């Protein structure tokens, strides 16, 4: 990433990190619940790429909006994403011991606390939007509506159940994988883009373009994840690799082979970058979109 875009990325992430801390403070009134708050913060502050909140802020900026209005929805989408990771790592799901280079929430605390921490983050995300003093009531309703739909059974959670059911099947095809990824990974990425547009009060045509961009990026992102599970290492990735193969899971890498999977990811990335032509000052996001294709973790 060039120096100018790297600086934009740093500024966005600084705003996001500050917002996350401010929206989940330690208060005298929650001393008795401190353990679950510790678990929430442990997972929320573990780092990561912060791609989803950055997308929210950048779409708001590209639409000519006041970026300060994107802080609450950006924090909310990261809380929902973190909740999904906490639950995804649980023994009943993927049973992963490490996330982002350190112990998973249920390993650092315990399984019950991890479940409650994920639950609490999923609920608190909506409070963050509802309590924001920069957003209008209409914006808050739209934001919470899209966040709820993309997080629930029509989106991320729906994709997760398809993913779990696929582990027991030997007839998973590309269409099934696309449907799973559209929910499990794509829904929150689409949501992040759309929420940035809503924060900027963009029109329906622009929101639809952001949604299409998010759908392309979300699928490309998952395909690259599948590839890295085969080609990367635990040290680089910060979480166990080879887990898809061990569990017998069908992925784009296994069903298409690495070369075809990489080609599809590039086609989707190129399509996403093409959609950005509808937006002004899109250079940063175009470069970030390409970097997500060639990332190593």
C-alpha positions as a printed Julia matrix, in Angstrom:
297×3 Matrix{Float64}:
   0.0     0.0     0.0
   1.43    3.42   -0.94
   2.31    5.91    1.79
  -0.8     8.06    1.38
  -3.18    5.1     1.52
  -1.25    3.54    4.41
  -1.76    6.77    6.34
  -5.49    6.73    5.56
  -5.66    3.14    6.81
  -3.82    4.06   10.02
  -6.12    7.02   10.69
  -9.24    4.92   10.1
  -8.02    2.17   12.42
  -7.07    4.7    15.12
 -10.61    6.1    15.01
 -12.07    2.59   15.14
  -9.9     1.48   18.07
 -10.82    4.61   20.05
 -14.49    4.1    19.26
 -14.4     0.46   20.39
 -12.82    1.45   23.71
 -15.28    4.28   24.24
 -18.31    2.14   23.45
 -17.24   -0.56   25.92
 -15.79    1.27   28.92
 -15.11   -0.09   32.38
 -17.63    1.55   34.68
 -18.22    1.41   38.43
 -21.72    0.09   37.8
 -20.51   -3.1    36.09
 -18.01   -4.39   38.64
 -20.09   -7.49   39.32
 -20.19   -8.26   35.58
 -16.51   -7.5    35.07
 -15.6   -11.02   33.94
 -17.86  -10.98   30.89
 -16.72   -7.45   30.03
 -13.11   -8.65   30.27
 -13.94  -11.44   27.82
 -15.71   -9.04   25.46
 -12.76   -6.65   25.47
 -10.22   -9.47   25.23
 -11.71  -10.57   21.91
 -12.68   -7.13   20.65
  -9.22   -5.67   21.25
  -7.31   -8.66   19.86
  -6.54   -6.71   16.71
  -7.31   -8.17   13.32
  -7.55   -6.36   10.02
 -10.59   -4.21   10.97
 -11.66   -4.52    7.33
 -15.39   -4.23    8.0
 -15.31   -1.0    10.02
 -12.8     0.48    7.58
 -15.25   -0.27    4.76
 -18.01    1.5     6.69
 -15.91    4.6     7.16
 -14.58    4.67    3.63
 -17.97    4.27    1.95
 -19.25    7.11    4.11
 -16.29    9.22    3.0
 -16.64    8.3    -0.7
 -20.32    9.26   -0.55
 -19.38   12.71    0.76
 -20.66   12.08    4.27
 -19.46   13.22    7.68
 -17.14   10.37    8.68
 -17.79   10.98   12.39
 -21.3     9.66   11.74
 -19.78    6.36   10.62
 -17.99    5.72   13.94
 -20.95    4.08   15.7
 -21.95    1.76   12.81
 -18.26    0.93   12.25
 -17.88   -0.1    15.89
 -21.16   -2.01   15.76
 -20.15   -4.09   12.73
 -16.84   -4.99   14.4
 -18.71   -6.08   17.54
 -20.96   -8.35   15.49
 -17.94   -9.74   13.65
 -16.12  -10.39   16.93
 -19.18  -12.1    18.39
 -19.21  -14.42   15.36
 -15.52  -15.26   15.84
 -15.96  -16.05   19.54
 -18.8   -18.45   18.77
 -17.09  -19.86   15.67
 -14.13  -20.96   17.81
 -16.29  -22.81   20.36
 -16.05  -26.62   20.71
 -19.56  -26.96   19.28
 -18.48  -25.11   16.13
 -14.9   -25.16   14.76
 -13.24  -25.96   18.11
 -10.22  -23.69   17.51
  -7.82  -22.94   20.34
  -6.24  -19.84   18.81
  -7.49  -16.69   17.14
  -5.41  -13.76   15.89
  -2.26  -15.26   17.34
  -3.49  -15.81   20.89
  -5.85  -18.06   22.81
  -9.49  -18.15   21.74
 -11.94  -16.57   24.15
 -13.18  -19.91   25.51
  -9.58  -21.01   26.15
  -8.55  -17.78   27.88
 -11.72  -17.71   30.02
 -14.09  -20.67   29.77
 -16.78  -21.88   27.4
 -19.75  -20.4    29.27
 -18.1   -16.99   29.58
 -17.2   -17.02   25.88
 -20.8   -17.77   24.91
 -22.05  -14.91   27.09
 -19.36  -12.54   25.8
 -20.42  -13.24   22.22
 -24.08  -12.82   23.13
 -23.36   -9.53   24.88
 -21.4    -8.12   21.93
 -24.2    -9.05   19.52
 -26.7    -7.11   21.61
 -24.45   -4.19   22.54
 -23.81   -3.46   18.85
 -27.4    -2.28   18.46
 -27.22   -0.15   21.6
 -24.15    1.6    20.18
 -26.15    2.68   17.12
 -29.3     3.53   19.09
 -27.43    5.74   21.57
 -25.36    7.67   19.02
 -26.07   11.42   19.05
 -24.82   12.13   15.51
 -27.22    9.88   13.61
 -30.83   10.77   12.83
 -33.67    8.5    13.99
 -34.26    7.45   10.37
 -30.59    6.54    9.92
 -30.6     4.54   13.16
 -33.59    2.48   12.06
 -32.06    1.79    8.64
 -28.71    0.87   10.16
 -30.2    -1.47   12.74
 -32.45   -3.06   10.13
 -29.59   -3.9     7.75
 -27.32   -4.99   10.61
 -30.0    -7.3    12.01
 -30.79   -8.87    8.65
 -27.15   -9.38    7.68
 -26.28  -10.84   11.09
 -29.23  -13.19   11.47
 -30.65  -16.29    9.81
 -30.77  -14.59    6.4
 -27.11  -13.62    6.65
 -24.14  -14.57    8.79
 -25.84  -17.05   11.11
 -27.63  -18.63    8.15
 -24.29  -19.06    6.42
 -22.81  -20.63    9.54
 -25.52  -23.29    9.75
 -25.0   -24.14    6.07
 -21.28  -24.42    6.75
 -21.85  -26.79    9.67
 -24.25  -28.95    7.69
 -21.8   -29.09    4.79
 -19.26  -30.82    7.03
 -21.56  -33.85    7.11
 -22.09  -33.94    3.34
 -20.02  -35.32    0.48
 -22.06  -33.71   -2.31
 -21.28  -30.02   -1.7
 -21.0   -28.16   -5.01
 -19.94  -24.65   -6.01
 -23.5   -23.28   -5.85
 -23.82  -24.49   -2.28
 -20.45  -22.99   -1.35
 -21.4   -19.64   -2.86
 -24.63  -19.58   -0.84
 -22.75  -20.44    2.35
 -20.09  -17.79    1.76
 -22.68  -15.16    0.83
 -24.05  -15.58    4.34
 -21.14  -16.51    6.57
 -18.59  -14.05    5.17
 -20.28  -11.89    2.57
 -23.26  -10.67    4.56
 -21.28   -8.64    7.1
 -18.97   -7.24    4.42
 -21.99   -6.13    2.39
 -23.51   -4.73    5.56
 -20.37   -2.73    6.36
 -20.41   -1.08    2.92
 -24.13   -0.32    3.0
 -23.98    1.12    6.51
 -21.31    3.57    5.41
 -23.63    4.77    2.65
 -26.54    5.09    5.09
 -24.36    7.15    7.45
 -23.72    9.48    4.48
 -27.42    9.54    3.5
 -26.61    8.21    0.03
 -29.36    7.37   -2.46
 -30.67    3.9    -3.28
 -28.61    3.54   -6.46
 -25.36    4.17   -4.62
 -26.39    1.82   -1.78
 -27.12   -0.91   -4.35
 -23.65   -0.43   -5.89
 -22.02   -0.68   -2.46
 -24.0    -3.86   -1.82
 -22.76   -5.42   -5.07
 -19.19   -4.44   -4.27
 -19.52   -6.04   -0.83
 -20.92   -9.26   -2.32
 -17.95   -9.58   -4.71
 -15.4    -8.72   -2.04
 -16.99  -11.06    0.5
 -16.82  -14.07   -1.79
 -13.25  -13.24   -2.89
 -12.26  -12.82    0.75
 -13.59  -16.28    1.67
 -11.9   -17.93   -1.3
  -8.57  -16.42   -0.26
  -9.2   -17.67    3.29
  -9.75  -21.17    1.88
  -6.52  -20.95   -0.08
  -4.52  -19.73    2.93
  -5.79  -22.65    5.0
  -3.91  -24.86    2.51
  -0.86  -22.73    1.73
  -0.07  -20.73    4.89
   1.29  -21.62    8.34
  -0.08  -21.26   11.85
   2.7   -18.78   12.68
   1.82  -16.48    9.79
  -1.96  -16.87    9.94
  -2.3   -16.61   13.73
  -4.7   -19.56   13.86
  -4.46  -23.27   13.03
  -4.1   -24.14    9.34
  -5.2   -27.34    7.68
  -8.34  -27.51    9.79
 -10.56  -27.64    6.7
  -8.78  -30.74    5.44
  -8.77  -32.4     8.88
 -12.52  -31.92    9.24
 -13.2   -33.06    5.68
 -14.75  -29.69    4.85
 -15.37  -28.85    1.19
 -13.94  -25.44    0.29
 -13.25  -23.55   -2.92
  -9.66  -24.76   -2.69
 -10.7   -28.42   -2.48
 -13.56  -28.34   -4.98
 -11.81  -26.24   -7.65
  -8.14  -26.68   -6.93
  -5.8   -23.84   -5.92
  -5.24  -22.43   -9.42
  -8.92  -22.13  -10.36
  -9.79  -20.81   -6.9
  -7.15  -18.11   -7.25
  -8.49  -17.21  -10.71
 -12.04  -16.87   -9.38
 -10.86  -14.72   -6.47
  -9.07  -12.41   -8.91
 -12.13  -12.14  -11.18
 -14.31  -11.2    -8.23
 -11.72   -8.69   -7.0
 -11.53   -7.07  -10.45
 -15.33   -6.84  -10.54
 -15.39   -5.23   -7.11
 -12.77   -2.67   -8.13
 -14.76   -1.91  -11.28
 -17.85   -1.13   -9.19
 -15.82    1.44   -7.25
 -15.74    3.59  -10.4
 -19.19    4.81   -9.33
 -17.61    6.45   -6.28
 -15.4     9.52   -6.02
 -11.93    9.39   -4.46
 -11.92    5.6    -4.51
  -8.14    5.12   -4.82
  -7.63    3.95   -1.23
 -10.41    1.37   -1.35
  -9.35    0.12   -4.78
  -5.84   -0.54   -3.48
  -7.15   -2.15   -0.28
  -9.42   -4.42   -2.34
  -6.44   -5.62   -4.37
  -4.33   -6.12   -1.23
  -6.98   -8.38    0.27
  -6.58  -10.63   -2.79
  -2.8   -10.99   -2.37
  -2.7   -11.02    1.44
  -0.74  -13.69    3.29
  -2.9   -13.77    6.42
